[in-house]
Amino acid sequence: MEIVFTTLIWAAVLQGVLLGFVFIFSRRHKSFSNTLLGLFLIIFILGAATDLLPFDQIGGYSVSRYFTLPEVKLLFPILFLHYVLVKLQRASSYKLFIRIHYILAFIVVAITFVNLGIFFVNGKSIYSFIEFDTVDKYFMAIQYYAYLLTVSAVSIAIVETIKYRNIVKNEYSDITLLDINWLWQFVLIFVPVVVLWGIELIRILIGGVGQSDIVVVIWGAVSIIIYIVSFKAFTQQDLFYQRAETKENHTRKDPEEDKSKSSNTICESVKNSMETGQYYLNQDLSIHDFAKEIHVSARTISTCINKNFGYNFNEWVNNYRVEKALEILNDKNNDHLSIEGIGLDSGFKSRSAMYIAFKKKTGKTPGNFRSN
């Protein structure tokens, strides 16, 4: 039974490495984010595999002692975070944090190559020059730091993903930008990893020796789940994320001018402008574009939509698009038009955007509204 289980684990490891190379070298889905995803998957699997080696030595070189194999635990949380931030186009805000931790991670990995160099030169290892207790303390310090880095990476990823959703809801009209369940799955899969890793470190801290068997089993299960979620992420395009403070500055009106009108009057004007100008037909409409067109600050528009109309910007604009599409669909003279064409004529950027908006507003697909 043990042989079967070990074989399955190593088959999963090999599959993970192959998937990683596919993500990196794919032509169809080639992007910097997918390169990071591939590297993350390879590093994650190799990190887990080092605990599963069935032998202690290779040609006289020990593979069971600290730093005799590459210690990559600092790399996979930073690769994970970097990938998520690139997807959200937020990596520039954490540039220094990411750069520092890449440098630290590669310094730790380099210790193994120094150890290999010593072995090939005189057949010894770092243990010939440094006491085991010192190496042990240094190694455990890295483990705890890697754990804290992983907790930080997951926390930052969750915060930035929530922030992204809020920005899209209130500033952009493309409803497909909110379809990020795959990214949530990728981020949240790390929560059980953090919990598991924390329990194992506590066990070691209170005197536990060696590695518990349950860790190997759970890491194997988590690895398979990560393959599935990673493949979903691999097929997704990069998300659009752009704060438009500069546009906001250009479109903001004089506060005194806004005070001269009642809130209801301003909001009614905003509503009328959208309807008469049919700005919702602009597939890439953002609240800042709309603000510039009607000469009302984006902040004022957002307040009107949220408090007076009971929607966020994304919902508000897509409701107009659905109503426009329904108007076209229910006209028998338009039976020759395709659903996709009607969607584009109604302001939807894609077929999927139209279907998502229809299901959300009406609970039905566009096809259900075709005139008989």
N, C-alpha and C positions, 0 to 999 in steps of 0.2 A: 504493500500500500504506500509506503514511504517513497519507493522508487517511482511509482506512478505520479504521486503528488509532486515530487521534485521535477519530473519530466514535464508536467503541465506548467509548473512555474517557469522553467527555463524556456519553454515554448512561448509563453506569454512575454517573457523578457525579449526574446528574439523578435516577436511580432511588434513590440513597442519600438524597438530600435529601427526596424524596417519602416514602420509608419513615420517615425521621425525623419528619416531620409526622404520619404515621399513628400512630406510637408515642406522640407527645405528645397528640394530640387524640382518640384512640380512646375510645369510650364503653364498649365491652365489656371492655377491658383497662385501664381508667383507674386509674392509681396513680402515686405520686410516683416510684417506681423506674423505671417506663416513661417518665415525662417525662424523667428523667435519661438513660435509654437513648436516647431520641429526640434530645436535645440533643447527646449524645456522638457519635451517628452523623452528625448534620449538621455538627458542628465538625470531626470527623475527615475527612469528605469535602471540606469547604471548604478545610481545611488542605492536603490533597493536591492539590486543583484549582488552587490558586494557582501551583503549579509547572508547570501544563499550559497556561496561557494562550498562545494563538498570536499575541498582539499585545503591544506595549510601551506603548501610550498609549490613553487614552480622552478625547477632547475636549481634548487638550493636557496631560492629567494622566498622569504616568508611573505605570505599574502594575508596572514591572520592578525598581524600587529598593526598598531596605529600608524597611519601615513605610509604604509607599504603599498596601498592602492589609493588612487585619487580620492580625496575627501571633497565631495561635491555638494554637500548639504547647504552651503552658503549660496551656491549657484542657482538651485532650482526655485527658491522663493523670489529671487531678484529677476530671473527670467520670466517667471509667472507674472509678477507685477508689471514688468516692462511690457509684456505682451498685452495685458489688459489696458494699460495706459496708452499704448500705441493705437489700439482699437478705438479708444475713446478720444484719441488725439489730445491727450493730456500729458504725454511724456515730457514735454518741455518744462512743465511746472515742477517736475521732480528730477530734473537733469542731474543736479549735483548729488542727490541721494542715490540715484541709480549708478552714477559713475563711481562713487566712493565704494559701493558694495561690489561692483564688478572687480575693482582693483583688489579689494580684500579677498574676494573669492578666488581669484587667480593666484594670489600670493599663497593661499592655503593649498591649492592644487599643486603649485610649484614645489612644495615640500616633498611630494612623492617623487618628482623627477630628480630632485637633489639626492633623495635616498637611493634611487636607482643608479645614479651616477657614482655614488660612494660604493655601491655593491659591485658594479662592473669594474671599478678601479682596483679595489683591494678586498672585495668579497665581504665587506662589513656593512653595517647600516648605521643610522643615526643613534641607535642605542649604544653603539661603541663610544660615542662622544657625549651623549646626554643621558642622565639617569632616567629610568623608566617612569618614576614618580613624577618627574618634571614634564615628560612627554604626555603622561596620562592627564595631568592637570590642564595642560594646554589643549589637549584634544577635547576634554569635557567642557572647557570654557568655550570652545568653538561650537560644540553641540548646543549649549544653552543659548549662545548668541544667535545661532542659526534658527533655533526655535523662536526666539523673540522676534527675529527678522521675519519669519514666516507669519507670526501673529500680526505683525505690523503690515506686511504685504497684503494679507487677506482683509484686514480692517480698511486699509487705504482703497483696495479694489472695491469693497462694498460701498464705501462712502462715495467714491467717484462714479460708480454705476448708478447709485441713487441720484446723485447730482445731475448726471447726464439725462436721466429720465425726466427730472423736473425741468431742466433747461429745454429739452425737446418739447415737452407738453406746453410750455408757456411761451416759446419763442419760434418754433418751427411748425410747418403745416404738413410735412411728409409723415404720414402715420406709420410707414414701415420702419422709421427710425426708432419706434417704440417696441418693435418686435425683436426683443433681445433676450428671450428666454434661454437661448443657447449660451449666452454670456453669463447669465445668472447661474446656470447649471455648472459652468466651468469654474466660476468663483466659489460657489457654495460647496462643491465637492471637496474643497480643501478644509472645510470646517471639521469633518470627522478625522481628517489627517492630523490637524492641529490637536484635537482632543486625544487621539491615540498617541501621538508623539509626546504630548505633555504627560500622560499617564506613565509612559515608559521612562521618561526622564525622572519623574518623581520616584518611581520604583528604584531606579539606580541611586538616586540621591539618598534614599533611606536605607541603603545597604544591599540592594538587589544585585545579583551577580549574573553576568551573561545576558542573553536575550531570551525573552519568553516566547514560547511557540506560537501563541495567539497573534503576536506581532507579525510573523511571517504570513499567517493565514489572512489576516486583515489587509496587509499591504498587497497581497496578491489580488484580493477582491477589489480593493480601491484602484489598483493598476488597470484592471479590466474596465471598470467604470470610466476611468480617465481616458482610455482608448476611445470609448464610444463618444464621450463628450468632446474630446479633442477633435475627432473627425467632424462632428457637427460644426465646431468652431472653424475648422479648416476650410469649409465650404462657404463661409460667410464673408461678405465684403466688409471692408473697414467702415466703421461708423463715422458719421459726420458730426463733428462737435466744434462749435465756434462761438465763443462769446463775442458780442458785437458792441463792446463799450464805446468804441470810436463812433459807430453809427448812432448809438444812443446819444452821445454828446452833440452830434450834428442835428439830430431830430428833436431834441428837447426844446420845448417852447419856454418863453419867459414865464416863471411861476405866477407873476401878477396877471398875465394874460389869461391863464387857466382859471384864476380865482374870479375873473370877471364874469364867468359863466357858471351856471349851476352844474353840479355833477351829472344830473339827469340829462341836461341839455347836451353836454359833451358826449355822453354815452350814446344818446340818440343819434347824434351827428356821426359818431364812429360807425354805428350800425347802418345808417343810411348810406354812408360812403362805401362800405363793403358791398352793399346790395346794388347800388346804382353803378358803381365802378366795376363790379364783378371781379375784384382783385383775387378772389379765390380761384379764378381760372389760371392764375400763375402757379405752375406746378412746384416752383421752388420758393414760394412766398414765405417770408419770415416776418415776424412782428416788426422788425426794424425797417424792412422794405415798405411795409404798409404804413408805418409811422412817417416815413419820409414822403410818401405819396400824399397823405392827407394832412401833413403838417401838425400832427399831434404827437406828443412824446410817447414812446413805447411803454413807459411806466404807466401813463394815464390809460392807454389802451388796455394794458394788462389788468389794471384795476377794474375797468368797466366790464371786461369779459368775465373776470372772476367773480366780482361781487354783484354786478347788475344782471348779467346774463346767465350766471351759474355754470360756466364752462371754463376750461383752459383754452388757450389760443388754438392748439392743435384740434381739439374737439369742435370748437366753434367754426373754424374754416372748413373742416371736413363735413360738417353737417350741411353747409351750403353746397358743397360738392355733391353730396348724396341727393339733396333736393333737386339740383340741376340734372343729375343723371336720371332720377325718377321721372322728371318732366320729359326728357328725351325718350326714355324707355316706354312710357305710357302713350306716346304719340305713334299711332299706327303707320304714319308716313315714314317713320324711322326704323321699320322692321328690317330693312336691308342692312342696317348698320351693325357692326360687330360690338360685342360687349366691351372689348378692349378699346375700340375706337370711341365709343360713348364715354368711357372712363377718361380717356385723354382729353376729349372735348369738354369734360366737366371739371378738369383741373387736377385729376389724379395722375401721379407720376408713373404709375405702373398698374398692371392688372391686379397684382397682389394688394396694392394700396387700396384699390377700389373695393375688393372683396372684404378686406379687414374693416374698412369704414362702414360698409353696408351691414355686415354681421353685427357690428357694435351698435349701430343706430336702429336697425330694423329687425335684427335677429334672423334675417334671410339673406340669400345670395342675390345678386343683380338679376340672374336669370328668372327668378320667381316673379319678377315684376313685368316681364314681357307681356304685351297685350295679346290676347287670344284672337 
